[in-house]
Amino acid sequence: MNHLRWNPLLKTYTLIATNRTQRPIFPDECPFCPGSGKIKDTYDVLSLPNEFPVLSNEFKAPEQETGSFFKSGASHGQCEVILYSPDHFATLYDLENSHVEKLIKLWRDRTLEMSKDSSIEYIHIFENRGQEVGSSIHHPHGQIYGYPFVPLKLKTELDSCKEYFLQTNKNLILELNEQEESEQKRIITSNKSFLAYIPYFAEHPLGVFISSRRQKSYLADFTNEEITDLAMILKDITGALDAVYKKPLPYTMSIHQAPHSSKDYSDCKNYYSLHIEFSPVLKDATNVKFHGGSEMGAWANISSKPAEESAEILRNALQIFKKAGR
């Protein structure tokens, strides 16, 4: 039975999801392709309920003994799948710019709809690309989770940003942008609305941030012009990542928005800015960067390259990608 279990050491929940063992792993017939009988026969981009959700308002809290030291709760929330294209073999950068804009608007619209659910505190849009990061279907897609709490990584970012704002009256993420742009060492590309760079403290080789130049906390804050700019820079970065080793690069992409409903962060629009984090998991052309003892046991991440070296590699790959006319 799916439910939450409170971890008092880390002050966050572990999500127990027993139904995940039933997911099909690379089925013979892709359920996301038109003609499969499981989805619409025609679509550009599409949202679907996740058939094996980690979170659902139908899940109930487990019975717990009175006075128990341990604490559990219901896994309330929502999980959706977002299909990028009907083409099973498409990549994000293969799509027309207008198509990627439709995808961003779908992310935005589903976020707004999900935020109406009073059980949800945080909405996380992400993509697991590649078997190395747990993707079980090759069709281009991502997911949206609506959590009943603010997940620990996002909570840590929010706390750091709030503390910095109270000390300096400045937005920490915009300050990172300013510092990276002034140094130029780690910038990959930019446009009027967004910067793409490998941050000074990057945990992964080729770990890119795409960050809004302006104070924008949610996808819903972006103008149509900014959505166009975001589509362009998403295509450039995903194309460059694949050009590094001349093959599809497995990664996790996470869109970090502000919480939509959280008493602890009701003022977050003052200090938290939306950004997108890419976490590629190859450390070279053939070897996966596994999270081992230091990363898993102590949360002390190890990167095999300083960000400046990785940025130079990715800038060169971007030029290759652009010359290929993709």
N, C-alpha and C positions, 0 to 999 in steps of 0.2 A: 504494500500500500504506500502510495506517495505521501510524504509528509516532511516537515521541517524538524531538525534537531538543533538545539542551541548549544554552541561551543563557548563555554565561559572563559576559556583561555584567550580566544581571539575575539570574543564578543561579536560573533556573527553566527549565521545559521549554515548548517550542512543540509543540502537538499537530498532526501532519500527518494529515489525514483525507480521502483522495482519494475515498472512497465518498460523501461528502456531496453531490457534484455530481449524484448520481442521485436525490436526494429529489424527490418530486412537489411542485410548488408550486401550492397551491390547486386540487387535483384536482376534476374535475366531480362525483365521488361521494365523500363524506367517508368515509374508512376507519374513523373512530371512532364512526360512528352505528350503532345496532342495525339489522340487516338488510343491512349492507354485505357480509356473508359473511366478514369478516376478524376479527371479534370476537364475543363472546357476544351473544346476542339480548336478554338482560336483564342489567342491572347497575345499581348505584347509583354506586359508584366502582370503578375498575379499574386494575390495573398491567399493563403489557405490555412485552415486550422491544422496544427500539428497533430498527427494521428497518435503520436506517442508523447504527450506533453509531460514535461517535468512539473508544470504548474497548471492548475485548473480550479475554477470555483466549484467544481463538482467534488473535489477531494475534501475529505473530512479529517479533522484532527484525530489522532489515535487516542484511545482511552489511556489514561495515566493514573497511576496509584496516587492517592491522596498523600500529600507530604513528601512526594518523591524529590530527591535532590536534582534530578534531571528534568529538563523542560523541553517540550515539543509543541508543535503547532500545525495548523492546516497549511498545505501547499497551495494557498489561494493565489490566483493570478491568471495569466494567459500566455500561450505560446503559439506563434504563427510561423509558417514558412513563407518566404518571399521568393517567387520565381523570377529570375532576371530576363529570361527569354525562352521562347518555345524551342529554340535550337539547342539540342543536347550538347553540341560541341562548341558553343559560343563562349568567348571570354568577355569580360567587361569591356576591354578595349576594342573588341571586334564590333561592338554595337555603335550605331550612329549616336552622335551627341544628343539628339532629341530623344532617343530611346533611353539613354542614361538619365536624362532629365525626368522622364516618366518614372523611372525607378526611384529617384530621389523624392519625387512628389508622392509616390506610394509609401515610402518609408515615413514621410511626414504625415500623410493622411492616416495611416494605421497607428502611428504614435498618438495623434490627436484623439482618435476613436478609443484607443486602449486607455488613455489617460482619464476617460470618463468613469472607469471602473474604480470605485472607492477602495477596493482591496489592494490596489497597486500603488507602490511608492516610487519605483524606479523602472524605466523602460530602456532596455538594452537591445540595440540593433547590432547584429554581428554576422560574419561569414566565416565558416570553417572551410577552407579550400584545400583539398588533397587528403588522401588517406592518412598521411603522417600526422594530421591534426584531428583525426576522428571523423571526417566526412564519410558517410556511408552510401552516397549517391553522387555520381559524377556530374549530373545536370547542374548548370549554373544556378545557384540559389543561396540565400542567406536565411537568417531567422530573426525573430523578435521575441524577447522574453519580457513579460511584465511581472516584476518581483513584488512581493508584499513587504520588502525591506530594501534598504540601500546596500548593495553588495560591497564587500570589504574594500576592494581596490578603489571603487568609486568613492566610498566614504573617506578613505585615506586622502585621495586627491582633493575632495571637497574640504576636508578639515585643514589641509595645508594651504589651500587657496583662501579660505576664510581667515586663517591666522595671518597670512601675508597681507591681506586686505586691511585687517584691523591694525596691523603694525605700520603699513606704508600708504594706505589708501590707494593701492594699485592692484590691478588684476594680474595675478601671477602668470597665467597662461599667455596673456598679451605681452607681459614682460619677457617671457621666454622667446616669443616671436621677435620682439625688438632686439634682444641680444643676439639671436641667431642671425637676423638679417644684417645687423651691424658688422658681425664678424665674417659672414658669407662662407665660412669654411665648410659648413654642413648643409647649406641650402642646396636642394636638388632642382627645384623649379618654383615658379610663383606666377600669379596673375593678379588682377586688380583686387580680388576678394580673398585669396587664399595663399598661404605659404606651405610648401612641402619641404621638410628637412629631416635629417636624422639627428635627434637631439643629442646634446653633449653627453648625456648620461644614458644613452640607448642601451637597453638590456639585450637586444638581439642584433647580430650583424644584419644590416639592411633594414633595421626597424624604423620605419618612417612615420612621422607625424604629418597629417594635413590639418592645418589650423586656420581658423577664420581670422582675418586681419582685424575685424571689428568685434565688439562685444555682442556676441550672439550666443544665447544659452541653449536654444532649441532649433531643430530643423524648421519649425514653423516660423521662426524669426527671419528666415532668409527671403530676400526678394527674388523675383524671377531672374534678374541678372546674376545674382549670387548663385542660384541653382545652376544656371548655365556654366558659370565659372567652376563650380564644384564638379560638375560632370566632366569638364575638360581636364581638370587636374587629376581626377580619379582615373581617367583613361591613360593619362601620361604616366602616372606612378605604377599602375598595374602592368602597363606595357613595358616599362623600364625594368620592373622586377623580373618579368619573364625573359627579358633580353640579357640579363646578367649571365645566366648559365644556358641560354638558348633552349629553355624548356619550361613548362609550367612550374612555378615556384609555389610550394605549399605555404600557406600562411593563415593566420587568423586576423581578420579585420574587425575592429570594434569601434562603434560610434559612441563617443562619450558625450552625452547630453547632460544637462542639469536634471535633478529629480523633478518630477511633475507634481508630486504630492508628498511633502515631507516636512513635519513640524520643525525638525532640527535644522533644515536648510531652506526655510521659507524666504530668506533674503538672498538666495544663491545667485540671482540674476545680477547682483552687484559685483560678484567676485568669481564666477565660474563661466568659462567660455567653452563652447562646443569644439571638439577636435576629434580627429579620426586616427586611431593607432593601428599600424600594420605590424604584425609580429611574424616575420618569416622564420621557418624552423630549420633551414639548411645553413650550415656554417661554411660549406663549400659545395662544389658541384655534386658530390656523391654522399656526403655525410650529414645526417640529421643532428641538429643541436638538441640533445635530450636535456631535460631538467633533472639533474642528478642530486647528489647529496647536499651541496651548498644551496642550490636553488630550491629544492623540495624541502630539505630539512631545516634550513635557516632563512630562506627567502633572501639570500645574498646572491644576486644574479651575477653570472660571469659571462662576459662577451669576449670572443676571440679576436675582435678587431676594435680599435678605437673608432669613434664615429666619423672622424675626418677621413680615414682610409675608406670606410664603407661609403661615405658620401661621394668620394671621387669615383669609385667603382659604379655607383648608381647613376651619377651624372653622365659618365661615358656610355652606360647602357641606354640611357634616355636618348642620347644622340643617335645611337644605332637604331633604336625603335623608331625615331622620327624619320631617319633616312630611309627606312624600309617602307615608309608611307602608310603605316598602320593607323 
